[in-house]
Structure formats: structure tokens, C-alpha cells
Amino acid sequence: MLARCMTHARSPENTKRMTRLLTQSFDSTSGPDQKLFYRALAFIRTMIQSAPEEFRVQPYALLAYALWWRGEGEAVTYARKALALDARCSLAVILMRAMTYGIGPASVGKPIVISPA
């Protein structure tokens, strides 16, 4: 299933899934479960390290999303890495726009704000 998500990122099924996840991020004030969050980060970082460069765009975007969800500025770095590999990566584009406009999840007190490129 993960491989399908990574190779068919723009499929209607994955678009609906990402819309649900982003909506939950904006609306939830509780934030992610700490223990699961750090395990997920470790898993995503392992995926990035073991994947050939051309297959890293979605893991980079996913890592950017997870870091953004926690209000961690490192999210910008990974969103930019995803866009460097694929300028049409929708999740990375959404995250960069959110950070440009200072939009963050409800669980983060102060959202990440970046200057427009």
C-alpha cells in the first residue's frame, strides 16, 4: 500500500486520503501522538536513506508534512527537497504555501512562516 501511495501520488484515492489528513491537521488541537510521531519520523528517514534519489520526492514531502504538523522549521528543508525533485509535488506545494502564509495546524501555537521565494 505504501508503495502504491508513493508511485501513484496523484491518484483520486490518494488525493482524498491526503485531503483528510490535512483537514485533520488544521482542525485538531491535540496534535500527533508523541511516541508514534517519533517512530514514524524514524521510519520515513530510513525510507529516504534507502531509496534511490528519484524515489525520494514523496518521502521528503511526507517528512516535511510531519515536521510542519509539529511546528518544526526543518519542514521547509524537506518540502524544498521534494520540490527540487518534482516541482509538481502537490503536498510540498501545499506545505510551502501554508508556511508562506503562516498557516499551521491548530495544535501548533506559532506556525512556521517563510518568505516567499
C-alpha positions in Angstrom: 0.0 0.0 0.0 2.8 2.4 0.9 4.5 1.7 -2.5 1.2 2.4 -4.3 0.9 5.8 -2.4 4.4 6.7 -3.4 4.1 5.8 -7.0 0.6 7.0 -7.6 0.7 10.2 -5.5 -1.9 12.0 -7.7 -4.5 9.2 -7.9 -8.0 10.1 -6.7 -7.8 7.7 -3.8 -4.5 9.2 -2.5 -5.8 12.8 -3.1 -8.8 12.0 -0.9 -6.6 10.5 1.8 -4.3 13.5 1.8 -7.2 15.9 2.0 -8.5 14.0 5.0 -5.1 14.1 6.7 -4.6 17.8 6.0 -8.1 18.7 7.3 -7.4 16.8 10.5 -4.1 18.6 10.9 -5.7 22.0 10.6 -8.7 21.2 12.9 -7.2 19.1 15.7 -5.8 20.9 18.7 -4.3 17.8 20.2 -1.5 17.2 17.7 0.0 13.8 16.9 0.7 11.1 19.4 4.3 11.7 20.6 5.5 8.1 20.6 4.0 7.3 17.2 5.2 10.5 15.8 8.9 9.8 16.5 8.6 6.2 15.3 7.1 7.5 12.1 9.8 10.1 11.6 12.5 7.4 12.1 10.7 5.2 9.5 10.4 8.0 7.0 14.1 8.9 7.4 15.0 5.3 6.8 12.9 5.2 3.7 14.7 8.3 2.4 18.2 6.9 3.1 17.4 3.6 1.4 15.6 4.9 -1.6 17.3 6.0 -4.8 17.2 9.8 -5.3 14.5 9.7 -7.9 12.1 7.9 -5.5 12.6 10.3 -2.6 10.2 13.0 -3.6 7.2 11.6 -1.7 9.1 10.6 1.4 10.6 14.1 1.5 7.1 15.6 1.3 5.8 13.3 3.9 8.7 14.2 6.3 8.0 17.9 5.6 4.3 17.4 6.4 5.1 15.5 9.7 7.6 18.2 10.8 5.1 21.0 9.8 2.4 19.3 11.8 4.7 19.7 14.9 5.7 23.2 14.0 9.3 22.3 13.3 11.1 24.6 10.9 13.0 21.8 9.4 9.8 21.2 7.4 10.9 23.8 4.9 14.1 22.0 4.1 12.3 18.8 3.2 9.5 20.5 1.3 12.2 22.2 -0.8 14.0 18.9 -1.4 10.7 17.4 -2.6 10.1 20.3 -4.9 13.7 20.1 -6.3 12.9 16.6 -7.4 9.4 17.3 -8.6 8.1 20.9 -8.8 4.5 19.5 -9.1 4.6 17.5 -5.8 1.2 18.6 -4.5 1.9 18.0 -0.8 5.1 20.0 -0.9 3.4 22.8 -2.8 0.6 22.9 -0.3 3.1 23.0 2.6 5.2 25.8 1.1 2.1 27.9 0.5 0.9 27.2 4.1 4.2 28.2 5.5 4.4 31.3 3.3 1.1 32.5 4.6 1.8 31.5 8.2 -0.9 28.8 8.2 -0.3 25.9 10.6 -2.1 23.1 12.3 -4.4 24.0 15.3 -2.1 22.1 17.6 0.8 24.4 17.0 0.8 27.7 18.8 3.0 29.6 16.4 3.1 28.3 12.8 6.2 28.3 10.6 6.5 31.4 8.4 8.8 31.7 5.5 9.5 34.4 3.0 8.0 33.8 -0.5 10.6 32.5 -3.0 
